[in-house]
Amino acid sequence: MKIQFLGAARAVTGSCHLLQVGRHKVLLDCGLHQGRRKESFERNRTFAFQPPEIDAVILSHAHIDHSGNLPTLVARGFRGRIYATEATQDLCEWMLRDSAHIQEKDVEYVNQKRRKKGQNPFEPLYTMRDAEATLERFRGVPYDREVKVGPGIRVRFRDAGHILGSASCHVRVEEKERGVQIVYTGDIGRADRPILRDPVPPREADVLICESTYGDRLHPKREDVKQRLRDVVRETYERGGKLLIPAFSVGRTQRIVYELHELFNEGQLSPLPIFVDSPLSTNVTQVFRDHPECYDQEALHFVEGRGDPFGFARLTYIRDVSASIALNSLSSPCVIIAASGMCEAGRVLHHLKRIAPDERSTILIAGFMAEHTLGRRIKERATSIKLYGDEYPLRARVEEIEGLSAHGDRDEMLEYLSHMDQPPGRTFVVHGEEAQSLAFAERLRERGFPSVEVPAAGEKAAV
């Protein structure tokens, strides 16, 4: 049995790991790589395997850096099943269509400029037809039900508490009269966070593949996060500017809306309009409403006492392009929550063209920004940013709230892993920038994990 680490190895995006058992091949995730545009362009189009040879995909959750390259896989000949939780399947119904729409529209926009320069046009990574074909390959599986995904290969999903439907993947492999338990954590969520249930920790594993996004740092307390959000909104309002929050459509947007709802109910914010400018976020929020079985007790009590936690009087969800464009003409203060979370695509780019040069306004970084993404350049407070080939000055204030992250921090991940009956025989630390992965690997060694490795992209391991 072999595992090859093809994406999110000493990096955060493009999660993809290949499990080979005899002649059978199963992917753990198939996400989009995000970062330097030229590099991402090539990496997302190139697989280190032949897609028709893949028998199945086990998908940990719906975030695009874990699911977003599935349509490319299908377009290149994959004909197996994609196994995911039922909520993940429902989220991907919207997310993969939205990703295909962005691929098509962004290439169309870029090609208009290329034609004027006499350059050859680009082709989109995949199309809406590819996304639709991908959705037909999904099989939704309830939490805690074991299913067969290939000869001698079975998987059970456990709630990871990261986003709606997220799961750690417990893969049982029977090979040559031996059984091996592989636990792939996906992205580890956080205990005592609003809306979702706490992560269910693993109890046993022979092989552990563990994320490490925040492997060398801690998050602030929740109340600190809430008050920090209040302060940023107030300060921007007093300057007469707009507050732009780039946010992932799944999880981050709903969390921010939830916190703002509470702040307004408590009288801590003055009335001002809030816009969620993303058809995807709007559709995803409906999926959240459709899956209350994933809620924690706090969210269930909120629903019982106050109604819809994702809708209130000052909040407007925007689907229509013309309504999105109209936001640019608003002169009064407002809050705009727009995708994508790392500022790599979508409507947030068009808002940045207006808001980045405005010194009264604020761009709020509300989560992790991978290396070489536009979001990282903003986070690092570059003097200018490039949008669709043109440079714009960055005069807006840049603020950060790391505590809104849906990823567990160093101590939360260590707590999650502390419930194992005994340390796994081998551990592979993935899904973190190199410094974070190496730091977290060292922490695991200190905790008695006997064999901890930080694989490089493309590296193989026999297990």
C-alpha positions in Angstrom: 0.0 0.0 0.0 1.3 3.5 -0.9 0.3 7.1 -0.3 1.5 9.9 -2.5 1.1 13.5 -1.4 0.2 15.5 -4.5 -1.2 18.7 -3.1 -1.3 20.7 0.2 2.1 19.2 1.0 4.2 21.9 2.7 1.5 24.2 1.3 -2.2 24.9 2.2 -4.1 24.8 -1.1 -4.8 22.1 -3.7 -5.4 19.3 -1.2 -5.0 15.9 -3.0 -3.5 12.6 -1.8 -3.4 9.3 -3.7 -3.9 6.0 -1.9 -2.9 3.0 -3.9 -3.9 -0.5 -2.7 -2.7 -3.1 -5.1 -4.1 -2.1 -8.5 -6.7 0.1 -7.0 -6.3 3.9 -6.6 -8.4 6.2 -4.4 -8.0 10.0 -4.0 -8.4 11.8 -0.7 -9.7 15.2 -1.9 -9.1 16.8 -5.3 -8.8 20.6 -4.6 -7.8 23.6 -6.6 -4.3 25.0 -6.1 -4.4 28.8 -5.4 -1.4 31.1 -5.5 0.8 32.5 -8.2 -1.5 32.7 -11.2 0.8 31.1 -13.8 1.9 28.3 -11.4 -1.7 27.6 -10.4 -2.8 27.7 -14.0 -0.4 24.9 -14.9 -0.8 22.8 -11.7 -4.6 22.7 -11.8 -4.4 21.4 -15.4 -1.8 18.7 -14.7 -2.3 15.5 -12.8 0.5 13.2 -11.6 -1.7 10.2 -12.6 -4.1 9.2 -15.3 -7.7 10.2 -14.2 -9.3 7.1 -15.8 -7.2 4.9 -13.4 -8.7 6.5 -10.3 -11.4 4.2 -8.8 -13.0 6.6 -6.3 -12.6 9.9 -4.5 -13.1 10.4 -0.8 -14.0 14.0 -0.2 -13.5 15.5 3.3 -15.5 18.7 2.7 -16.7 21.2 0.2 -14.2 24.0 0.3 -12.8 24.7 -3.1 -9.2 23.9 -2.1 -10.4 20.4 -1.3 -13.1 19.9 -3.9 -12.6 22.4 -6.7 -10.6 20.3 -9.2 -13.1 17.5 -9.3 -14.6 18.8 -12.6 -11.1 18.7 -14.2 -10.7 15.1 -13.0 -14.1 14.1 -14.5 -13.3 16.0 -17.8 -10.1 14.0 -18.1 -11.8 10.7 -17.8 -12.6 9.8 -14.2 -15.7 7.6 -14.0 -15.7 6.5 -10.4 -17.8 7.6 -7.4 -17.2 10.6 -5.2 -18.0 9.8 -1.6 -18.8 12.6 0.8 -21.3 13.4 3.6 -24.8 14.4 2.6 -24.3 18.1 3.5 -21.0 18.2 1.6 -22.8 16.8 -1.5 -25.5 19.5 -1.2 -22.9 22.2 -0.8 -21.0 21.0 -3.9 -24.2 21.2 -5.9 -23.7 25.0 -5.7 -20.0 25.3 -5.2 -18.8 23.4 -8.2 -21.3 25.1 -10.5 -20.2 28.5 -9.1 -16.6 27.6 -9.6 -17.3 26.6 -13.2 -19.1 29.9 -13.7 -16.1 31.8 -12.4 -13.7 29.8 -14.5 -15.7 30.7 -17.6 -16.4 34.4 -16.8 -12.9 35.2 -15.6 -11.3 33.7 -18.7 -13.9 35.6 -20.8 -12.8 38.8 -19.1 -9.1 38.1 -19.5 -9.6 37.1 -23.2 -11.2 40.4 -24.0 -7.9 42.1 -23.0 -5.8 39.5 -24.7 -7.6 40.0 -28.0 -6.9 43.7 -27.9 -3.2 42.9 -27.5 -3.3 40.3 -30.3 -2.7 37.4 -27.9 -4.2 33.9 -28.1 -7.2 33.3 -25.9 -7.1 31.0 -22.8 -9.5 28.1 -22.3 -11.3 27.8 -19.0 -10.0 25.1 -16.6 -13.4 23.5 -16.8 -17.0 24.4 -17.8 -20.5 24.2 -16.4 -21.0 21.0 -18.3 -18.0 19.5 -16.6 -19.4 20.6 -13.2 -22.8 19.0 -13.9 -21.1 15.8 -15.0 -19.2 15.8 -11.7 -22.3 16.2 -9.6 -23.7 13.0 -11.1 -20.8 11.0 -9.6 -21.5 12.0 -6.0 -22.8 9.6 -3.4 -23.9 11.2 -0.1 -23.1 9.1 3.0 -24.4 9.9 6.5 -21.9 10.4 9.3 -20.7 7.3 11.1 -21.9 4.8 8.4 -19.2 2.7 6.9 -19.3 2.2 3.1 -17.2 0.3 0.6 -15.4 2.4 -1.9 -13.2 -0.3 -3.5 -12.0 -3.8 -3.1 -10.8 -4.1 0.5 -11.3 -0.3 1.1 -14.0 1.1 3.3 -14.6 4.6 4.7 -16.5 6.1 7.6 -17.0 9.9 8.0 -16.8 11.5 11.4 -17.9 15.1 12.1 -14.8 17.4 11.8 -16.6 20.6 13.0 -14.8 22.7 10.4 -17.7 23.7 8.0 -21.1 22.2 7.4 -20.7 18.6 6.3 -16.9 18.5 7.0 -15.5 15.1 8.0 -12.4 13.3 9.1 -12.2 10.2 6.8 -11.5 6.9 8.6 -10.3 4.6 5.9 -10.1 0.8 6.6 -7.9 -1.1 4.2 -7.6 -4.9 4.1 -4.5 -6.0 2.2 -2.6 -9.3 2.3 -4.3 -10.6 5.4 -3.6 -7.4 7.4 -5.9 -4.5 8.3 -4.7 -0.9 8.3 -6.7 2.0 9.7 -5.9 5.3 8.0 -7.3 8.5 9.5 -7.3 11.6 7.2 -8.3 14.5 9.3 -9.3 16.9 6.4 -9.5 20.3 8.1 -9.9 20.1 11.9 -12.6 22.4 13.3 -12.9 24.1 16.7 -14.8 23.2 19.8 -17.2 25.6 21.4 -17.7 27.6 18.2 -21.1 28.9 17.2 -23.4 27.1 14.7 -21.7 23.7 14.2 -21.1 20.7 16.5 -17.7 20.1 18.0 -15.2 17.9 16.1 -15.4 14.2 16.9 -11.8 13.1 17.7 -10.3 9.9 16.4 -9.7 7.1 18.8 -7.4 4.8 16.8 -5.2 4.9 13.7 -2.3 3.0 12.3 -1.6 5.9 9.8 -2.6 9.5 10.4 -2.6 12.2 7.7 -3.1 15.4 9.7 -3.6 19.1 8.7 -1.5 21.8 10.2 -2.7 25.2 8.9 -2.3 26.9 12.3 0.3 24.5 13.6 2.5 27.2 15.2 -0.1 29.7 16.6 -3.1 30.2 18.8 -6.4 31.9 18.2 -7.9 34.6 20.4 -10.9 33.9 22.6 -14.3 34.1 21.0 -15.5 37.1 22.9 -12.3 39.0 21.9 -13.2 38.2 18.2 -16.8 39.5 18.6 -15.6 42.8 20.2 -12.9 43.2 17.6 -15.5 42.8 14.8 -17.6 45.4 16.5 -14.7 47.8 16.8 -13.8 47.5 13.1 -17.3 48.1 12.0 -17.7 51.1 14.3 -14.4 52.7 13.2 -15.1 52.3 9.5 -18.6 53.7 10.0 -17.2 56.8 11.8 -14.8 57.4 8.9 -17.7 57.2 6.4 -16.1 54.3 4.6 -17.1 50.9 3.5 -16.1 47.7 5.2 -15.2 44.9 2.7 -14.8 41.4 4.1 -13.5 38.8 1.7 -15.0 35.6 3.0 -15.4 31.9 2.0 -18.9 31.3 1.0 -19.1 28.2 3.2 -18.6 28.7 6.9 -16.9 32.0 7.1 -19.8 34.1 5.6 -22.4 32.4 7.9 -20.2 32.9 11.0 -19.7 36.6 10.3 -23.5 37.1 9.7 -24.2 35.2 12.9 -21.8 37.4 14.9 -23.2 40.6 13.3 -26.7 39.5 14.1 -25.8 39.1 17.8 -24.1 42.5 17.9 -27.1 44.2 16.4 -29.5 42.4 18.8 -27.4 43.5 21.7 -27.4 47.1 20.6 -23.6 47.3 20.1 -23.8 48.5 16.5 -25.5 51.5 14.9 -27.9 50.6 12.0 -26.1 50.3 8.7 -26.8 48.0 5.7 -25.0 44.7 5.3 -24.7 43.0 1.9 -23.7 39.4 1.2 -22.7 39.9 -2.4 -22.4 36.4 -3.7 -24.9 34.1 -5.3 -22.9 31.2 -4.0 -23.1 32.5 -0.4 -26.8 33.0 -0.8 -27.3 29.5 -2.0 -25.0 28.0 0.5 -26.8 29.8 3.4 -29.9 28.0 2.3 -28.0 24.7 2.5 -27.1 25.6 6.1 -30.8 26.2 6.8 -31.6 22.7 5.3 -29.2 20.9 7.6 -30.0 21.8 11.2 -28.8 18.3 12.2 -25.3 19.7 12.0 -26.0 22.6 14.4 -24.8 22.7 18.0 -27.1 23.4 20.9 -26.4 27.1 20.9 -27.5 27.5 17.3 -30.6 25.4 17.8 -31.5 27.6 20.8 -31.0 30.7 18.6 -33.3 29.3 16.0 -36.0 28.4 18.6 -35.8 31.8 20.3 -34.9 34.3 17.5 -35.7 32.6 14.2 -33.3 32.5 11.3 -29.7 33.1 12.4 -28.7 34.0 8.9 -31.3 36.6 8.1 -32.3 39.9 9.7 -33.6 43.3 8.8 -30.4 45.1 7.9 -29.0 42.2 5.8 -29.4 41.8 2.0 -28.3 38.8 0.0 -27.4 39.7 -3.5 -27.6 37.4 -6.5 -28.1 39.7 -9.4 -25.0 41.2 -11.2 -26.7 44.6 -11.6 -27.4 44.8 -7.9 -23.8 44.0 -7.2 -22.6 46.7 -9.5 -25.0 49.2 -7.9 -23.1 48.7 -4.6 -20.2 50.6 -6.1 -22.3 53.7 -6.3 -23.3 53.7 -2.6 -21.7 56.7 -0.9 -22.8 55.9 2.6 -21.1 53.4 5.0 -22.0 49.7 4.6 -20.6 46.3 5.1 -20.0 44.1 2.0 -19.2 40.4 2.5 -18.0 38.9 -0.8 -16.3 35.8 -2.1 -13.7 34.6 -2.7 -12.0 34.2 0.7 -8.4 34.6 -0.6 -9.4 37.3 -3.1 -8.4 35.0 -6.1 -11.7 35.3 -8.0 -15.3 36.4 -7.9 -17.1 39.6 -7.1 -14.7 40.6 -4.3 -12.2 41.6 -7.1 -14.6 44.2 -8.5 -15.2 45.7 -5.1 -11.5 45.9 -4.4 -11.1 48.1 -7.5 -13.3 50.8 -5.7 -12.5 50.1 -2.1 -8.7 49.5 -2.1 -7.8 53.1 -3.1 -10.3 54.6 -0.6 -8.5 55.6 2.6 -11.8 55.9 4.5 -12.6 52.3 3.9 -11.4 49.0 5.5 -10.6 45.6 4.1 -11.0 43.0 6.9 -8.9 39.9 6.6 -11.0 37.3 8.4 -9.1 34.1 7.8 -6.0 32.4 6.4 -4.5 33.7 3.2 -2.2 31.3 1.4 1.2 32.3 0.1 1.2 34.1 -3.3 -2.6 34.9 -3.2 -3.9 38.4 -3.6 -5.4 38.1 -0.1 -1.8 37.5 1.3 -0.6 40.6 -0.6 -3.4 42.7 1.0 -2.7 41.1 4.4 0.9 42.1 4.1 -0.2 45.6 3.3 1.4 45.9 -0.2 1.4 49.5 -1.5 -0.6 48.4 -4.6 -2.4 45.3 -5.9 -3.0 44.0 -9.4 -6.6 43.3 -10.5 -7.3 41.9 -13.9 -3.9 43.1 -15.1 -4.1 46.7 -13.8 -2.4 48.1 -10.7 -4.5 49.8 -8.0 -3.1 51.7 -4.9 -3.9 50.1 -1.6 -4.9 53.0 0.6 -7.7 51.4 2.5 -7.0 50.3 6.1 -6.3 46.6 6.4 -7.4 44.9 9.6 -7.3 41.3 10.7 -9.4 38.9 12.8 -7.7 35.5 12.9 -10.1 34.1 15.5 -12.9 33.8 12.9 -11.0 30.9 11.4 -12.8 27.6 11.2 -9.4 25.8 11.6 -8.3 24.6 14.9 -5.1 26.3 16.2 -2.1 24.5 17.5 -3.5 23.6 20.9 -6.9 22.8 19.6 -5.5 20.3 17.1 -3.3 18.7 19.8 -6.4 18.4 22.0 -8.2 16.8 19.1 -5.5 14.2 18.7 -5.0 13.6 22.4 -8.1 11.3 22.6 -6.3 8.5 20.7 -5.9 5.3 22.6 -2.2 5.3 21.5 -0.2 7.3 19.0 -0.4 6.1 15.4 2.6 4.2 14.0 3.1 6.8 11.3 2.0 10.4 11.0 2.1 12.6 7.9 1.6 16.3 8.5 0.1 18.1 5.5 -2.0 21.2 4.7 0.2 23.8 6.2 2.9 26.1 5.0 6.3 24.6 5.6 7.1 26.5 8.8 3.7 25.6 10.3 3.9 21.9 9.3 7.4 21.5 10.7 6.5 23.2 13.9 3.4 21.1 14.4 5.3 17.9 13.5 7.8 18.7 16.3 4.9 19.2 18.8 3.6 15.7 17.9 7.0 14.2 18.5 7.1 15.9 21.9 3.7 14.2 22.6 5.1 10.8 21.9 4.2 10.2 18.3 6.9 7.8 17.2 7.2 8.6 13.4 6.2 12.0 12.2 7.0 13.1 8.6 6.3 16.3 6.7 6.1 15.1 3.0 7.0 17.3 0.1 4.7 17.6 -2.9 4.9 14.4 -5.0 6.6 12.3 -2.2 5.5 8.7 -1.8 5.3 6.6 1.3 4.8 2.8 1.6 2.6 2.0 4.6 
